[in-house]
């Protein structure tokens, strides 16, 4: 009886453990404040650039900026700034997405500055405090 109770308790602890990790996820920034993360599939990768940019990259409007790229089935980049709607760039020509960086686990969210993202098995949804945002998945890309 004790062994069965112990086994059931251990199984319950194992089954519920992933739920303890779901929620807000912190991803460390580089020395210049950029944050990079991918979805677990490795098909979508994002870079957050802080206001003022970095020594090698300056956002068009001064930042902050969130840029996410999808690799397949076609390469697409979506850029969200502090003002206005997200901009979708089909076939941007650059294909440096999705290296060996932190993964934003399915079910988890990330937030920095005015931006937040939610990762799920259906895709990545990101938005800004100004009400604009985008959704990226293998099947589609929408920007508003």
Number of C-alpha atoms within 10 A of each C-alpha: 6 7 8 9 10 11 12 12 12 11 12 11 11 11 10 10 11 10 10 7 12 13 14 16 16 14 16 12 13 10 8 12 14 18 20 24 23 25 23 16 14 16 19 25 26 24 18 24 27 21 18 15 20 14 7 6 9 16 17 11 13 14 18 23 26 29 18 25 27 26 19 12 11 12 18 22 25 23 21 26 26 20 15 13 18 22 17 20 13 14 12 12 10 10 13 9 19 23 11 10 15 17 20 26 22 18 16 17 20 18 17 16 14 15 22 17 22 22 21 17 12 12 19 24 19 22 23 24 12 13 12 18 25 22 19 23 19 15 10 11 18 14 18 14
